[in-house]
Amino acid sequence: MKEKLDLYIDGQFIEAKNYVPLYSPYSNEKIADVAFANEEETDLAISAAARASKMMAKMPAYERADILENVVTLLKEKADECARLIATESAKPITAAKGEVARTIMTYKFAAEEARRITGETIPMDAAPGGEGRIAFTIREPIGVIGAITPFNFPMNLVAHKVGPAIAAGNAIVLKPAEQTPLSALFLAEIFQKAGLPAGVLNIIPGHGHIAGDRLVQDERVKGITFTGSPPVGKLIKGKAGLKKVTLELGSNSALIVDDGVDVESLIDRAVFGAFANAGQVCISVQRIYVHENLFEQFVKSFSRKAETLVCGDPLDEKTDISALIRAKEADRAIQWIDEAVKQGAKIITGAKREGNILYPTVLTDVSSDAKISCQEAFAPLVMINKVKSVEEAVKLVNDSKYGLQAGIYTNSVHTAFEAASNLQVGGVMINDIPTFRVDHMPYGGVKESGYGREGLKYAIEEMTELKLICFKK
Ligand code: NAD
C-alpha cells in the first residue's frame, strides 16, 4: 500500500497542499497520509471534468461500454487487493469486503450493459388536436458534470453506483469519497486509466465534506449531485444545490415483520445476518424486528443464540464476522443509546459489551417507541425485538418512522403479504426476506427522510441524463 496518496485530477496524480493521516478504525495504527482537496483543488477537478464532459458527450455508447467492460476485467484481476483495501480503511471484515468487491464488479458489468441500451420513445403527437402531421421521439442526453459524494460503509460499491452510471450515460464526474475511505476510491483511478477512460472524465478528490463536498454542491458547472450518506447532510446538500439535479440515498431504521405461523428457525440466520453484517453499518440493516406474540419467545431465544456465535475481531482475519465501528465516537453513541433504552424499560438479551471500537452484537427487547434505538438510525450492531399482536399493528409501527428505505415481512399468507406491501411506506418491500436484501440492478432508494431518486443502473442513468424531445413536422 502506498504511504502517501495524491489527488487524481485530469488523468494525473497531483500533490495537494494538505495531507491528512488516515488511521485504522480497528487498530488505530496509521495507514497512510491522504491528500485532502481544498477549494482551489476542487475547482481544478471541476474544470477538468467540465472540459472532458464535451468529449464524453460525443463518445459512442459502444466505447463507453467497452471501457466499463475493461474495468470489470481489471477489477476481477485485482479483487483480493481491493478487498484488503476496504477491510483496512473501513474495518469491514475481509469476507464481507470480498463480497463487496464481487458486487462492485456486477455493478460495473450492469453499467456496461446499460450503456448500450439508453433509449427514448416515440410520441404519438396526433393524439392531441393540433398534433397532426408530426412525428416526435425522445432521446436521453448526458447532463455534463456530476458531483458524487459517497459514504464510508460500502466504499467501493457505492462509488460504483455513481461512477458506473455516470460514465455509461456519457458524463464526466468528480468523486469525493468519505474521509475515512479514500483508498479504495483512489485505487479506481489506475483501473479506469488502464481501462482506457480519457483524462478528466473521472476525477477523485478525497477531502472534507464541508470543504470539497460543499464546493461541488455549489459550483454552477456541476449539473447533478449524487449523494449517499446521512439524512442531515442530505438535507444540507438539497438546500444548497439550487437547480441542480440531486439524488439523495439516505439513512433508515429498517424493520422486519415476522407473522404468526412462519417457520422461525428457517429465517434466523438470515435475520441475524441482516442485523449485524458490517457491524450494522448498512443503510438497510435490520434495526427493528416486530414478531407476532405467538412466536416471540422462540424468536428472541434463537436469534440471540445465533448472534452470540458471531466472531468479533480483526477485520483482516477470515473468521471475523464483526469488527470495529468506524469511529470511537460511534461506539460511545451506541452505548449511550443502549443505556437510554434500558432507562426507558428495555431489556438487554445479549451484547452491550465493548472492546476497543468493537461493540458486541446487541439484542434488546421491550424497547419504547421513542427510544433512539427505535426511532433514529443506529448504524451499529444493535437490534430491538418487540412483540406485536398482528401484522397490522406491526405495519403501523414500521410506518411510525421518519425514514422509509426498505422493509421486510415473513408471512405464509399471500393476502397479508400484499396488504403489508401496499401499506408499508418505504421504497422497497421484501416479502419473505429481510429489508437488507439488495442486488445492484434493482431500483433502490427511499421515501420520507430516506431520500429521493433511485439507484440501480438503469434508474441512476435516468437521473443522470436529460430527456430531449425532437419533433418533426412532415
Ligand atoms: P455522512 O453523511 O457523514 O458522509 C457522507 C459523505 O458526505 C462523506 O463523503 C462526507 O464527507 C460528505 N459530507 C459531509 N458533510 C458535507 C457537506 N456539508 N457538504 C457536502 N458533503 C458533505 O455519512 P457516513 O457516515 O459516511 O455514512 C453513513 C450514512 O450513509 C448513514 O446514514 C447511512 O444510512 C447512509 N447510507 C445510505 C445508503 C443508501 O443507499 N440509502 C447507503 C449507504 C449509506
Boltz pocket constraint, residues with backbone or C-beta under 6 A from the ligand:
constraints:
  - pocket:
      binder: B
      contacts: [[A, 149], [A, 150], [A, 151], [A, 152], [A, 153], [A, 154], [A, 158], [A, 176], [A, 177], [A, 178], [A, 179], [A, 207], [A, 208], [A, 209], [A, 210], [A, 212], [A, 213], [A, 214], [A, 217], [A, 228], [A, 229], [A, 230], [A, 231], [A, 233], [A, 234], [A, 236], [A, 237], [A, 248], [A, 249], [A, 250], [A, 251], [A, 252], [A, 282], [A, 283], [A, 284], [A, 377], [A, 379], [A, 405], [A, 445], [A, 450], [A, 451]]
      max_distance: 6.0
